[in-house]
Amino acid sequence: MEEQPKGDAAELDAELARLHAEAAAIDPYKYQRRNRVMAAIGLGALGAGLVYVVIHAIDVARNPCERVRNYYCGRDAKSAQCASYDSLMRDSVDDESAMTRGGIRHQCELHINRLAVDENVIVP
């Protein structure tokens, strides 16, 4: 039969038992899981940001004259506006002067903005 420790030994045994219970309750993988979740969230946000940047870059790279031409030709392919913007679109691509091409594209962009404000038309 074992003797029960007395005095300081009993307190040490109780302290040791309490520490063992606390250690058993600790989850050693808690922070590892948290870091993995945070990394997954960060990676998802980075991917969403990348998709946004790519879509925005593609949208900005589109020729505004082509957008206006597609809008008018989609409404009526034989209209004067369709033919007019078809020739403007060709000039905005094929003109020798970069300054002229930029000016034509700027005018088309202004027309898109005017359509949006005056007629509440969204040109795709």
C-alpha positions in Angstrom: 0.0 0.0 0.0 1.3 3.4 -1.0 1.6 6.1 1.5 -0.1 9.4 0.9 2.4 12.2 0.6 2.0 14.9 3.3 2.7 18.6 3.4 4.7 20.0 0.5 4.8 16.7 -1.4 1.0 16.7 -1.5 0.9 20.2 -2.8 3.4 19.4 -5.4 1.4 16.3 -6.5 -1.8 18.4 -6.7 0.1 21.1 -8.7 1.5 18.5 -11.0 -1.9 16.9 -11.6 -3.4 20.4 -12.4 -0.6 21.1 -14.9 -1.1 17.7 -16.6 -4.8 18.5 -16.9 -4.1 21.9 -18.4 -1.5 20.4 -20.8 -4.0 17.8 -21.9 -6.6 20.6 -22.7 -4.1 22.5 -25.0 -4.6 22.0 -28.7 -1.1 22.1 -30.3 -2.5 22.5 -33.8 -4.9 25.4 -33.0 -2.6 28.1 -34.4 -1.5 26.0 -37.3 -5.2 25.7 -38.4 -5.8 29.4 -37.8 -2.8 30.3 -40.0 -3.9 28.0 -42.7 -7.4 29.6 -42.7 -5.9 33.1 -42.8 -3.6 32.0 -45.7 -6.6 30.6 -47.6 -8.6 33.8 -47.1 -5.6 35.9 -48.2 -5.0 33.7 -51.3 -8.7 34.0 -52.2 -8.6 37.8 -51.8 -5.4 37.9 -53.9 -7.1 35.8 -56.6 -10.2 38.1 -56.6 -7.9 41.1 -56.9 -6.1 39.6 -59.8 -9.3 38.7 -61.6 -10.5 42.3 -61.1 -7.3 43.8 -62.5 -7.4 41.5 -65.5 -11.0 42.3 -66.3 -10.4 46.0 -65.8 -7.3 45.9 -68.1 -9.3 44.1 -70.8 -12.1 46.6 -70.5 -9.8 49.6 -70.7 -8.0 48.1 -73.7 -11.2 47.9 -75.7 -11.5 50.5 -78.4 -14.3 52.8 -77.4 -15.2 53.4 -81.1 -15.7 49.7 -81.6 -18.0 49.7 -78.6 -20.1 52.6 -80.0 -20.1 51.0 -83.5 -21.3 47.7 -82.0 -24.0 49.5 -80.1 -25.4 51.3 -83.2 -24.9 48.4 -85.6 -26.7 46.1 -83.0 -29.7 48.4 -83.1 -29.8 48.9 -86.8 -27.1 47.6 -89.1 -28.1 49.8 -92.0 -28.3 53.1 -90.1 -26.2 56.1 -90.9 -24.7 56.0 -87.4 -23.6 52.4 -87.9 -21.8 53.3 -91.1 -20.3 56.5 -89.5 -18.9 54.7 -86.5 -17.7 51.9 -88.7 -15.5 54.3 -90.5 -14.5 56.1 -87.3 -13.5 52.7 -85.8 -11.3 51.9 -88.8 -9.7 55.4 -88.5 -9.1 54.9 -84.7 -7.1 51.7 -85.5 -5.5 52.4 -88.9 -4.6 56.1 -88.9 -0.9 56.7 -89.1 -0.8 59.4 -86.4 -1.0 58.2 -82.8 -2.3 61.6 -81.8 -5.2 61.4 -84.3 -6.1 57.9 -83.2 -6.1 59.1 -79.6 -8.3 62.0 -80.5 -10.8 59.8 -82.3 -10.9 57.4 -79.4 -11.4 60.2 -77.0 -14.3 61.5 -79.0 -15.9 58.1 -79.0 -15.4 57.8 -75.2 -17.1 61.2 -74.8 -20.0 59.9 -76.9 -20.3 56.9 -74.7 -20.4 59.2 -71.6 -22.9 61.5 -73.2 -25.2 58.5 -74.1 -25.0 57.3 -70.5 -25.8 60.8 -69.0 -28.4 62.1 -71.6 -30.2 59.0 -72.7 -29.4 56.6 -69.8 -27.9 54.1 -72.2 -25.1 51.8 -71.1 -22.9 51.0 -74.1 -21.4 47.5 -73.5 
